[in-house]
Amino acid sequence: MREPKQLLIASKQYAKEFRWQSWWQLGSTLVVSAIAVAVACSGLPFIVRIPAGIVMGLLLVRLFVLYHDYQHGAIFRRSPVVAGLMYLYGIIALTPPSIWNRSHDHHHKNNSNFFGGDVGSYPLMTVEDYAKASPKERFCYAASRHPLNIGLGYLTIFLGGMCLRPLLINPRRHIDCALALAVHLTLVVWLAIVAWQVLLVAVILPFTVACGLGAYLFYAQHNFPGLELRNRAEWNHAFAALHSSSYIQMNGFMRWCTGNIGYHHVHHFNARIPFYRLPEAMAGMEELQAPCTTSLSLRDIVGCLRLKLWDPEKNRLVNFNGV
């Protein structure tokens, strides 16, 4: 295996954007999204509109990956048109740029660093720390990693954690969080009065799908069997990418909907690689071809969700019973 610096240099050949392809990825996604919105808001029977609402949720996830790549500088650098579109998406999708950039940058700089804090990630206690914690601390910790918290991410993680909480902590710094809340709640109240069916199918359903799936993907990217952690002195960027970030196997349809976010170990190795070049980078670099793997199968989802605590003696994640 090459040294981390050599690997990073080798990965730079894939960190080059093809601007025409970026426009195609964005444009085609927006067109399909517009069609899904039109169907979900139409007067067609619910048997047609409900699938359209689910598709809207999946498209919100795909658009989020483009937003995520734009914030990393992987695509559309120095494009004022896209800058406006991405800001608008961040407001609509309850991921305001101010909190997203701060928390996600911290996450990338501290992934797998056990003493890097929980900003931008799910909290993680050791077995010993959990045993010493108060009942209130245990409850809050267990709730933060509970499947209901992840599945209801629309309310708990995005509306609450990404918008309301940072706004209450620092209103001046996160004024865009206030804008996101105002836009979303105004839309919800207005539709509840004039078109409650549209509210259910074109807002509640897609946001529930998108936020729940997004929250789980982020969880499984860094909470999976085989995860390794290091303390601050032993931490390095290459280790974090190769041993603390998963590769989530998906079929072609889900890879498209999630914008190749399953190649998360490659993304953590070099965040400037555009999402559409992640498979190419994995295929071209031997060191990236043996990651810790999980999938969206029920068995693997349950297996990841059962992991609760870090056991330093076993050097692995375990459940609350130490297994």
Secondary structure, DSSP 8 states (H G I E B T S, - for coil): ---HHHHHHHHGGG----HHHHHHHHHHHHHHHHHHHHHHTSSS-HHHHHHHHHHHHHHHHHHHHHHHHHHHTSS-TT-HHHHHHHHHHHHHTT--HHHHHHHHHHHHHHTTBTTS-STTS---EEHHHHHHS-HHHHHHHHHHTSHHHHHTHIIIIIIIIIIIHHHHH-TTTTHHHHHHHHHHHHHHHHHHHH-HHHHIIIIIHHHHHHHHHHHHHHHHHHSSTT---B-GGG--HHHHHHHSS-EEE--HHHHHHTTTTTBHHHHHH-TTS-GGGHHHHHHH-GGGSS--EEESSHHHHHHHHT--EEETTTTEEE-TT--
